[in-house]
Amino acid sequence: MLDGTLSIETEVLENGDFGLVDPTEVKNILLELIKVDLNEVKKKVQDADPDELEEQEVDDWEILTDDNENPEKVLMSDIKRLVKLYKDAEQNGLGIVMLYIVIKH
């Protein structure tokens, strides 16, 4: 779980909340993130069947491929940036705050 164990709902955010990763949890999440085999992820994205994903209503696929000819490169870059974020937080004894917004169609 990348977003830790704490969630703070606010009255200001009608369709979302804040997820908190305590500094003590950052290292554990980082250790899991660095286990991700980027070559395997890349291959799975390249081999993905867009029609099957659409049928399964995988919204993230549409977001990933929107105006993008190389979705695997985008995903690889995002994973690397996420690892860097957690490394930086861990090295500096920081936690991470995430904002989740639910968009209703």
Helices and strands as residue ranges (DSSP letters): E 6-9, E 16-21, H 23-33, H 38-47, H 50-55, H 59-65, H 71-91, E 96-101
